[in-house]
Amino acid sequence: HVNLPFATSFWRSLGLLANAFAIESFIDEIALKTGRDPVQLRLDGIKDDNPYGVRAKNVLKACAEKAGYTDSVKDGRAMGIALTIDGGSPCAHVAEVSIEDKQIKIHKVTAAFDCGLAVNPDQVRAQVEGCICMGISAALYEEMDLRKNKLYPINYGSYRMVLIKNTPKEIDVVLIEGTDKPGPVGEPPMGPI
């Protein structure tokens, strides 16, 4: 615990976002330095006897396959892949991105998600899509700073968030039911994006 000189509040997904960014970025650095395929490196690092190992592998494979994942740049577009497990629900995303006018543009996100039994699949897909948009907002737009020991901005009008024009034109969600019990849906799809 750290005592800060300003008030903090709740934020969705708690440590999942920061931890996922650090871990998945490091895995990509290892893949780059060793010349290994990022998907295969992740698959090789997941043990089947891990309680979520098989489910995580299935999610990663399904996501990479559905997206047509490649680690090469084609027509100015690159793909990034990430996998997280939160609350027992594995999720993977492939984001197809480019740089346009010195800004990151996300063209498409493919997601594979295993929350177990999807009681309402349409609602689960909608939740995954919303998590992707919220994660994009957090990663690319949302920001607060300190001015004279006070947080700014102080209202939503001046707080920059993702707009529909900044969201991917396509979000493709693949649901995998790796267990016959329903699992968490609200937070887990935030991690990979």
Accessible surface in RSA format (square Angstrom, percent):
REM  Atomic radii and reference values for relative SASA: ProtOr
REM  Chains: A
REM  Algorithm: Lee & Richards
REM  Probe-radius: 1.40
REM  Slices: 20
REM RES _ NUM      All-atoms   Total-Side   Main-Chain    Non-polar    All polar
REM                ABS   REL    ABS   REL    ABS   REL    ABS   REL    ABS   REL
RES HIS A   1   212.81 116.3 126.86  88.2  85.96 219.9 102.12 105.2 110.69 128.8
RES VAL A   2   109.70  72.2  93.61  84.7  16.09  38.8  96.77  84.1  12.93  35.1
RES ASN A   3   132.64  91.5 105.62 102.1  27.02  65.1  34.40  82.8  98.24  95.0
RES LEU A   4    88.60  49.3  61.35  43.9  27.25  68.5  62.58  43.9  26.02  70.0
RES PRO A   5   109.43  79.8  71.47  65.1  37.97 138.0  86.40  71.3  23.03 143.1
RES PHE A   6    60.45  30.2  44.28  27.4  16.16  42.1  54.60  33.1   5.85  16.7
RES ALA A   7    87.34  80.3  66.20 102.2  21.15  48.1  76.04 107.1  11.31  29.9
RES THR A   8    96.19  68.4  62.05  62.9  34.14  81.4  35.84  48.1  60.35  91.2
RES SER A   9   102.70  86.8  66.19  88.3  36.51  84.1  49.49 105.4  53.21  74.5
RES PHE A  10   193.04  96.6 167.64 103.8  25.40  66.1 171.02 103.7  22.02  63.0
RES TRP A  11   120.88  48.5 111.19  53.8   9.69  22.7 106.80  56.9  14.08  22.8
RES ARG A  12    64.08  26.9  50.60  25.8  13.48  32.1  31.40  42.9  32.68  19.8
RES SER A  13     8.22   6.9   0.00   0.0   8.22  18.9   3.63   7.7   4.59   6.4
RES LEU A  14   137.21  76.4 120.51  86.2  16.70  42.0 129.34  90.8   7.87  21.2
RES GLY A  15    36.23  44.7   0.00   N/A  36.23  44.7  28.56  78.4   7.67  17.2
RES LEU A  16    25.33  14.1  17.03  12.2   8.30  20.9  21.73  15.3   3.60   9.7
RES LEU A  17    25.78  14.4  20.86  14.9   4.91  12.4  21.33  15.0   4.45  12.0
RES ALA A  18    73.01  67.1  58.92  90.9  14.10  32.1  67.80  95.5   5.21  13.8
RES ASN A  19    88.30  60.9  87.09  84.2   1.20   2.9  15.05  36.2  73.25  70.8
RES ALA A  20     6.67   6.1   1.51   2.3   5.16  11.7   5.77   8.1   0.90   2.4
RES PHE A  21   153.81  77.0 145.40  90.1   8.41  21.9 153.14  92.8   0.67   1.9
RES ALA A  22    60.33  55.5  49.02  75.6  11.32  25.7  55.20  77.7   5.13  13.6
RES ILE A  23   101.87  58.0  97.92  72.9   3.95   9.5 101.64  73.2   0.23   0.6
RES GLU A  24    16.14   9.3  16.12  12.2   0.02   0.0   9.97  19.3   6.17   5.0
RES SER A  25    38.20  32.3  31.89  42.6   6.32  14.6  25.94  55.2  12.26  17.2
RES PHE A  26   123.14  61.6 122.14  75.7   1.00   2.6 122.77  74.4   0.37   1.1
RES ILE A  27    39.29  22.4  39.29  29.3   0.00   0.0  39.29  28.3   0.00   0.0
RES ASP A  28    55.13  38.6  50.80  50.6   4.33  10.2  24.37  57.4  30.76  30.7
RES GLU A  29   100.15  57.5  98.22  74.3   1.93   4.6  32.74  63.3  67.41  55.0
RES ILE A  30    63.56  36.2  60.48  45.1   3.08   7.4  63.49  45.7   0.07   0.2
RES ALA A  31     3.31   3.0   1.96   3.0   1.35   3.1   2.11   3.0   1.20   3.2
RES LEU A  32   148.82  82.9 127.99  91.6  20.83  52.4 134.04  94.1  14.78  39.8
RES LYS A  33   177.59  86.6 142.93  87.7  34.65  82.5  89.57  80.6  88.02  93.8
RES THR A  34    82.28  58.5  50.19  50.9  32.09  76.5  58.67  78.8  23.61  35.7
RES GLY A  35    71.32  88.0   0.00   N/A  71.32  88.0  36.05  98.9  35.27  79.0
RES ARG A  36    93.59  39.3  83.08  42.4  10.51  25.0  38.70  52.9  54.89  33.3
RES ASP A  37    64.84  45.4  54.61  54.4  10.23  24.2  30.52  71.8  34.32  34.2
RES PRO A  38    13.01   9.5  13.01  11.9   0.00   0.0  13.01  10.7   0.00   0.0
RES VAL A  39    14.25   9.4  14.25  12.9   0.00   0.0  14.25  12.4   0.00   0.0
RES GLN A  40    84.65  47.3  84.46  61.7   0.19   0.5  31.49  67.0  53.16  40.3
RES LEU A  41    26.60  14.8  23.58  16.9   3.02   7.6  23.58  16.6   3.02   8.1
RES ARG A  42    10.73   4.5   4.69   2.4   6.04  14.4   9.88  13.5   0.84   0.5
RES LEU A  43    18.42  10.3  17.06  12.2   1.36   3.4  17.22  12.1   1.20   3.2
RES ASP A  44    85.07  59.6  50.64  50.4  34.43  81.4  27.64  65.0  57.44  57.3
RES GLY A  45    63.51  78.3   0.00   N/A  63.51  78.3  34.94  95.9  28.57  64.0
RES ILE A  46    31.13  17.7  24.04  17.9   7.09  17.1  27.48  19.8   3.65   9.9
RES LYS A  47   146.76  71.6 139.61  85.7   7.15  17.0  92.26  83.0  54.50  58.1
RES ASP A  48    88.05  61.7  71.42  71.1  16.62  39.3  26.64  62.7  61.41  61.2
RES ASP A  49   126.34  88.5  91.15  90.7  35.19  83.2  51.64 121.5  74.70  74.5
RES ASN A  50    67.97  46.9  57.31  55.4  10.66  25.7  10.14  24.4  57.83  55.9
RES PRO A  51   117.72  85.8  80.92  73.8  36.79 133.8  93.84  77.5  23.88 148.4
RES TYR A  52    82.73  38.6  82.36  46.9   0.37   1.0  43.28  32.5  39.45  48.6
RES GLY A  53     0.80   1.0   0.00   N/A   0.80   1.0   0.65   1.8   0.15   0.3
RES VAL A  54    80.31  52.8  78.40  71.0   1.91   4.6  78.80  68.5   1.51   4.1
RES ARG A  55    36.06  15.1  35.60  18.1   0.46   1.1  20.81  28.4  15.26   9.2
RES ALA A  56     0.63   0.6   0.63   1.0   0.00   0.0   0.63   0.9   0.00   0.0
RES LYS A  57    40.16  19.6  40.16  24.6   0.00   0.0  10.99   9.9  29.17  31.1
RES ASN A  58    63.09  43.5  58.98  57.0   4.11   9.9  11.60  27.9  51.48  49.8
RES VAL A  59     0.00   0.0   0.00   0.0   0.00   0.0   0.00   0.0   0.00   0.0
RES LEU A  60     0.00   0.0   0.00   0.0   0.00   0.0   0.00   0.0   0.00   0.0
RES LYS A  61   105.93  51.7 101.43  62.2   4.50  10.7  57.48  51.7  48.46  51.6
RES ALA A  62    26.53  24.4  16.55  25.5   9.98  22.7  24.52  34.5   2.00   5.3
RES CYS A  63     0.00   0.0   0.00   0.0   0.00   0.0   0.00   0.0   0.00   0.0
RES ALA A  64    14.50  13.3  12.13  18.7   2.37   5.4  12.45  17.5   2.05   5.4
RES GLU A  65   147.21  84.5 124.12  93.9  23.09  55.0  49.01  94.8  98.20  80.2
RES LYS A  66   111.26  54.3  87.93  54.0  23.33  55.6  37.02  33.3  74.24  79.1
RES ALA A  67    15.15  13.9   1.97   3.0  13.18  30.0   3.11   4.4  12.05  31.9
RES GLY A  68    50.67  62.5   0.00   N/A  50.67  62.5  36.63 100.5  14.04  31.4
RES TYR A  69    36.08  16.8  10.78   6.1  25.31  65.8   5.42   4.1  30.66  37.8
RES THR A  70    52.56  37.4  47.34  48.0   5.23  12.5  38.31  51.5  14.26  21.6
RES ASP A  71    90.67  63.5  59.54  59.3  31.13  73.6  13.45  31.7  77.22  77.0
RES SER A  72    65.26  55.1  57.46  76.7   7.81  18.0  45.49  96.9  19.77  27.7
RES VAL A  73   104.62  68.8  75.64  68.5  28.98  69.8  75.64  65.7  28.98  78.6
RES LYS A  74   148.51  72.5 142.37  87.4   6.14  14.6  89.53  80.6  58.98  62.8
RES ASP A  75   134.14  94.0  91.40  91.0  42.74 101.1  41.56  97.8  92.58  92.3
RES GLY A  76    52.98  65.3   0.00   N/A  52.98  65.3  34.03  93.4  18.95  42.4
RES ARG A  77    96.73  40.6  93.14  47.5   3.59   8.5  16.27  22.2  80.46  48.8
RES ALA A  78    33.66  31.0  32.91  50.8   0.75   1.7  33.47  47.1   0.19   0.5
RES MET A  79    41.96  21.7  25.01  16.5  16.95  40.4  26.04  22.1  15.92  21.1
RES GLY A  80    35.81  44.2   0.00   N/A  35.81  44.2  33.22  91.2   2.60   5.8
RES ILE A  81     7.11   4.0   0.42   0.3   6.69  16.1   1.64   1.2   5.47  14.8
RES ALA A  82    12.08  11.1  11.86  18.3   0.23   0.5  11.86  16.7   0.23   0.6
RES LEU A  83    20.84  11.6  13.67   9.8   7.16  18.0  13.67   9.6   7.16  19.3
RES THR A  84    12.77   9.1   6.68   6.8   6.10  14.5  12.30  16.5   0.47   0.7
RES ILE A  85    68.37  38.9  40.67  30.3  27.70  66.8  40.73  29.3  27.65  75.0
RES ASP A  86    42.68  29.9  40.49  40.3   2.19   5.2   2.08   4.9  40.60  40.5
RES GLY A  87    55.68  68.7   0.00   N/A  55.68  68.7  34.73  95.3  20.96  46.9
RES GLY A  88    13.36  16.5   0.00   N/A  13.36  16.5   4.91  13.5   8.45  18.9
RES SER A  89     0.37   0.3   0.18   0.2   0.19   0.4   0.00   0.0   0.37   0.5
RES PRO A  90     0.00   0.0   0.00   0.0   0.00   0.0   0.00   0.0   0.00   0.0
RES CYS A  91     0.40   0.3   0.40   0.4   0.00   0.0   0.40   1.0   0.00   0.0
RES ALA A  92     0.00   0.0   0.00   0.0   0.00   0.0   0.00   0.0   0.00   0.0
RES HIS A  93     3.73   2.0   2.57   1.8   1.15   2.9   2.57   2.7   1.15   1.3
RES VAL A  94     2.57   1.7   1.73   1.6   0.84   2.0   1.73   1.5   0.84   2.3
RES ALA A  95    18.45  17.0  18.00  27.8   0.45   1.0  18.00  25.3   0.45   1.2
RES GLU A  96    31.89  18.3  31.87  24.1   0.02   0.1   5.27  10.2  26.62  21.7
RES VAL A  97    39.48  26.0  39.20  35.5   0.28   0.7  39.20  34.1   0.28   0.8
RES SER A  98    12.31  10.4   7.66  10.2   4.66  10.7  12.18  25.9   0.14   0.2
RES ILE A  99   120.08  68.3  94.30  70.2  25.78  62.1  94.30  67.9  25.78  70.0
RES GLU A 100    79.87  45.9  72.65  55.0   7.22  17.2  33.09  64.0  46.78  38.2
RES ASP A 101   139.91  98.0 108.57 108.1  31.35  74.1  38.31  90.2 101.61 101.3
RES LYS A 102   191.53  93.4 164.43 100.9  27.10  64.5 110.32  99.3  81.21  86.5
RES GLN A 103   108.66  60.8 106.01  77.5   2.64   6.3  40.76  86.8  67.90  51.5
RES ILE A 104    83.49  47.5  69.84  52.0  13.66  32.9  69.84  50.3  13.66  37.1
RES LYS A 105    63.79  31.1  60.23  37.0   3.56   8.5  38.97  35.1  24.82  26.4
RES ILE A 106    16.82   9.6  12.18   9.1   4.64  11.2  12.18   8.8   4.64  12.6
RES HIS A 107    18.28  10.0  15.41  10.7   2.87   7.3  10.03  10.3   8.25   9.6
RES LYS A 108    48.38  23.6  48.04  29.5   0.35   0.8  18.63  16.8  29.75  31.7
RES VAL A 109     0.00   0.0   0.00   0.0   0.00   0.0   0.00   0.0   0.00   0.0
RES THR A 110     1.17   0.8   1.17   1.2   0.00   0.0   0.00   0.0   1.17   1.8
RES ALA A 111     0.00   0.0   0.00   0.0   0.00   0.0   0.00   0.0   0.00   0.0
RES ALA A 112     0.00   0.0   0.00   0.0   0.00   0.0   0.00   0.0   0.00   0.0
RES PHE A 113     0.50   0.3   0.00   0.0   0.50   1.3   0.00   0.0   0.50   1.4
RES ASP A 114     0.22   0.2   0.22   0.2   0.00   0.0   0.00   0.0   0.22   0.2
RES CYS A 115     3.09   2.3   2.71   3.0   0.39   0.9   0.00   0.0   3.09   3.3
RES GLY A 116     0.48   0.6   0.00   N/A   0.48   0.6   0.08   0.2   0.40   0.9
RES LEU A 117    74.11  41.3  72.42  51.8   1.69   4.2  72.46  50.9   1.65   4.4
RES ALA A 118     8.40   7.7   1.67   2.6   6.74  15.3   2.15   3.0   6.25  16.6
RES VAL A 119   117.50  77.3  87.44  79.2  30.06  72.4  92.16  80.1  25.34  68.7
RES ASN A 120    72.09  49.7  68.48  66.2   3.61   8.7  18.75  45.1  53.34  51.6
RES PRO A 121    58.08  42.3  58.08  52.9   0.00   0.0  58.08  48.0   0.00   0.0
RES ASP A 122   109.20  76.5 102.03 101.6   7.17  17.0  31.72  74.6  77.48  77.3
RES GLN A 123   119.22  66.7 113.19  82.7   6.03  14.3  37.33  79.5  81.88  62.1
RES VAL A 124    10.32   6.8  10.14   9.2   0.18   0.4  10.32   9.0   0.00   0.0
RES ARG A 125    88.73  37.3  88.73  45.2   0.00   0.0  30.70  42.0  58.03  35.2
RES ALA A 126    57.54  52.9  47.86  73.9   9.68  22.0  49.42  69.6   8.12  21.5
RES GLN A 127    57.10  31.9  51.99  38.0   5.11  12.2   8.25  17.6  48.85  37.1
RES VAL A 128     0.00   0.0   0.00   0.0   0.00   0.0   0.00   0.0   0.00   0.0
RES GLU A 129    68.03  39.1  67.84  51.3   0.19   0.5  13.56  26.2  54.46  44.5
RES GLY A 130    37.98  46.8   0.00   N/A  37.98  46.8  33.42  91.7   4.57  10.2
RES CYS A 131     0.08   0.1   0.00   0.0   0.08   0.2   0.00   0.0   0.08   0.1
RES ILE A 132     0.00   0.0   0.00   0.0   0.00   0.0   0.00   0.0   0.00   0.0
RES CYS A 133    32.64  24.7  32.58  36.3   0.06   0.1  14.84  37.6  17.80  19.2
RES MET A 134    67.44  34.9  62.23  41.2   5.21  12.4  58.91  50.1   8.54  11.3
RES GLY A 135     3.79   4.7   0.00   N/A   3.79   4.7   1.58   4.3   2.20   4.9
RES ILE A 136     1.92   1.1   0.76   0.6   1.16   2.8   1.92   1.4   0.00   0.0
RES SER A 137     3.38   2.9   3.38   4.5   0.00   0.0   3.34   7.1   0.05   0.1
RES ALA A 138    23.98  22.1   7.12  11.0  16.87  38.4   7.82  11.0  16.16  42.8
RES ALA A 139    73.54  67.6  33.37  51.5  40.17  91.4  44.58  62.8  28.95  76.7
RES LEU A 140    58.75  32.7  30.37  21.7  28.38  71.3  34.64  24.3  24.10  64.9
RES TYR A 141    27.77  13.0  16.60   9.4  11.17  29.1   8.11   6.1  19.66  24.2
RES GLU A 142    42.63  24.5  23.92  18.1  18.72  44.6   5.76  11.1  36.87  30.1
RES GLU A 143   131.68  75.6 115.44  87.3  16.24  38.7  36.12  69.9  95.55  78.0
RES MET A 144    91.18  47.2  62.77  41.5  28.40  67.6  34.28  29.1  56.90  75.4
RES ASP A 145    63.16  44.2  56.70  56.4   6.46  15.3  33.38  78.5  29.79  29.7
RES LEU A 146    82.02  45.7  54.90  39.3  27.12  68.2  54.92  38.6  27.09  72.9
RES ARG A 147   136.91  57.5 131.10  66.8   5.81  13.8  46.97  64.2  89.93  54.5
RES LYS A 148   199.83  97.5 165.19 101.4  34.64  82.5 122.91 110.6  76.92  81.9
RES ASN A 149   118.45  81.7 102.19  98.8  16.26  39.2  19.06  45.9  99.39  96.1
RES LYS A 150   134.34  65.5 130.82  80.3   3.53   8.4  77.03  69.3  57.32  61.1
RES LEU A 151    56.87  31.7  49.24  35.2   7.64  19.2  49.24  34.6   7.64  20.5
RES TYR A 152    67.59  31.6  67.09  38.2   0.50   1.3  29.90  22.5  37.69  46.5
RES PRO A 153    28.99  21.1  21.63  19.7   7.37  26.8  24.81  20.5   4.18  26.0
RES ILE A 154   138.92  79.1 101.97  76.0  36.95  89.0 110.48  79.6  28.43  77.2
RES ASN A 155    89.07  61.4  76.95  74.4  12.12  29.2  39.11  94.1  49.96  48.3
RES TYR A 156   185.43  86.6 172.61  98.2  12.82  33.3 124.34  93.4  61.09  75.3
RES GLY A 157    81.44 100.4   0.00   N/A  81.44 100.4  43.87 120.4  37.57  84.1
RES SER A 158    74.93  63.3  46.18  61.6  28.75  66.2  49.91 106.3  25.02  35.1
RES TYR A 159    47.36  22.1  36.85  21.0  10.51  27.3  20.92  15.7  26.43  32.6
RES ARG A 160   142.35  59.8 131.79  67.2  10.56  25.1  59.93  81.9  82.41  49.9
RES MET A 161    90.53  46.9  83.78  55.4   6.74  16.1  73.68  62.6  16.84  22.3
RES VAL A 162    28.36  18.7  15.29  13.8  13.07  31.5  15.29  13.3  13.07  35.4
RES LEU A 163   103.54  57.7  99.66  71.3   3.87   9.7 103.54  72.7   0.00   0.0
RES ILE A 164   156.36  89.0 149.64 111.5   6.72  16.2 149.64 107.8   6.72  18.2
RES LYS A 165   144.90  70.7 128.89  79.1  16.01  38.1  77.71  69.9  67.18  71.6
RES ASN A 166    39.21  27.0  26.25  25.4  12.97  31.2   6.19  14.9  33.02  31.9
RES THR A 167    24.28  17.3  20.34  20.6   3.94   9.4   9.32  12.5  14.96  22.6
RES PRO A 168    11.75   8.6   0.00   0.0  11.75  42.7   0.00   0.0  11.75  73.0
RES LYS A 169   157.72  76.9 121.97  74.8  35.76  85.1  94.31  84.9  63.42  67.6
RES GLU A 170    87.57  50.3  83.08  62.9   4.48  10.7  31.95  61.8  55.62  45.4
RES ILE A 171    38.95  22.2  16.05  12.0  22.90  55.2  16.05  11.6  22.90  62.1
RES ASP A 172    34.05  23.8  30.85  30.7   3.20   7.6   7.31  17.2  26.73  26.7
RES VAL A 173    15.74  10.4   0.86   0.8  14.88  35.8   0.86   0.7  14.88  40.3
RES VAL A 174    37.79  24.9  34.30  31.0   3.49   8.4  37.79  32.8   0.00   0.0
RES LEU A 175    36.74  20.5  10.95   7.8  25.79  64.8  10.95   7.7  25.79  69.4
RES ILE A 176    38.58  22.0  33.65  25.1   4.93  11.9  37.24  26.8   1.34   3.6
RES GLU A 177    94.18  54.1  63.29  47.9  30.89  73.5  22.75  44.0  71.43  58.3
RES GLY A 178    37.87  46.7   0.00   N/A  37.87  46.7  14.18  38.9  23.68  53.0
RES THR A 179    49.42  35.2  36.72  37.2  12.70  30.3  29.11  39.1  20.31  30.7
RES ASP A 180   117.53  82.3  97.75  97.3  19.77  46.8  44.37 104.4  73.16  73.0
RES LYS A 181   147.73  72.1 146.44  89.9   1.29   3.1  89.82  80.8  57.91  61.7
RES PRO A 182    83.28  60.7  60.43  55.1  22.85  83.1  60.77  50.2  22.50 139.9
RES GLY A 183    27.86  34.4   0.00   N/A  27.86  34.4  17.81  48.9  10.05  22.5
RES PRO A 184    63.38  46.2  51.22  46.7  12.16  44.2  62.76  51.8   0.62   3.8
RES VAL A 185    34.52  22.7  29.67  26.9   4.85  11.7  29.67  25.8   4.85  13.2
RES GLY A 186    31.10  38.4   0.00   N/A  31.10  38.4  22.62  62.1   8.48  19.0
RES GLU A 187    66.68  38.3  66.08  50.0   0.59   1.4  36.83  71.2  29.85  24.4
RES PRO A 188     0.78   0.6   0.68   0.6   0.10   0.4   0.68   0.6   0.10   0.6
RES PRO A 189     0.00   0.0   0.00   0.0   0.00   0.0   0.00   0.0   0.00   0.0
RES MET A 190     0.73   0.4   0.56   0.4   0.18   0.4   0.56   0.5   0.18   0.2
RES GLY A 191     7.11   8.8   0.00   N/A   7.11   8.8   0.00   0.0   7.11  15.9
RES PRO A 192    13.37   9.7   0.00   0.0  13.37  48.6   0.17   0.1  13.19  82.0
RES ILE A 193    45.50  25.9   6.03   4.5  39.47  95.1  18.33  13.2  27.17  73.7
END  Absolute sums over single chains surface
CHAIN  1 A    11904.4       9342.2       2562.2       6939.4       4965.0
END  Absolute sums over all chains
TOTAL         11904.4       9342.2       2562.2       6939.4       4965.0
